[in-house]
Amino acid sequence: MKERKAKKCKICGINFFPHKSTQKVCNYQCAIAYSNQQMRLQAKKIARAEKKEYYEKMMTLSDHKKKVQKIFNKFIRLRDQEKGCVSCGISLINRKYDAGHFYPSTYEGIRFNEQNVHAQCVPCNRNKHGNLHEYRKRITERITQDQLDWLDENRYIKLKLLKDELKELYEYYKKKVKDYEKL
């Protein structure tokens, strides 16, 4: 017969010899307390899920855009972290840097276009308002001239994304961020 090993009770912490391999507590009083604890945890989990669902339902289109913009910018920063600043070329390793839009995010049609957004050091993006002259010179090192021409021609496109489309976009970039973080 296999020798039983002592376990530590999940409630009172004393060592005991379980009668079954699935036993987690030492006696009936601890079993009742453990059951109550598990029910409270389950109730909290359900409440959290309901709260999340409620907030998700109450989010406006603008809230969804902000949420997508945040994950999209994180993806851009991860994608370009080794490439340096698109405007001045300075290394971004161990520095603060942003996801700088060539055409600002007010151009809704290309707001979430990956060719329009590249990693940019904070001084270029915030202090020099995007350092657009240098950005335009160097952007063709990252995208083709045809892609740049497409951005120039299509920057005024009106794009009306619905909540469901923004949710899909969020999930898409969330997955891409997760993939980059694994590297």
LINTA-V282356 format. One record per backbone hydrogen bond with DSSP energy under -1.0 kcal/mol. NH is the residue of the N-H (numbers start at 1). CO is the residue of the C=O. Records with the same first field share a line. If there is no record, write none. Layout:
NH->CO, CO
This chain:
7->16
9->14
10->24
16->7
23->20
31->27
32->28
33->29
34->30
35->31
36->32
37->33
38->34
39->35
40->36
41->37
42->38
43->39
44->40
45->41
46->42
47->43
48->44
49->45
50->46
51->47
52->48
53->49
54->50
55->51
56->52
57->53
58->54
64->60
65->61
66->62
67->63
68->64
69->65
70->66
71->67
72->68
73->69
74->70
75->71
76->72
77->73
78->74
79->75
80->76
83->80
85->90
86->119
89->85
95->92
98->120
100->118
102->116
107->104
108->106
109->157
110->107
113->110
116->113
118->100
120->98
122->96
125->121
126->122
127->122
128->123
130->124
131->128
135->131
136->132
137->133
138->134
139->135
141->138
142->139
143->139
148->144
149->145
150->146
151->147
152->148
153->149
154->150
157->154
166->162
167->163
168->164
169->165
170->166
171->167
172->168
173->169
174->170
175->171
176->172
177->173
178->174
179->175
180->176
181->177
182->178
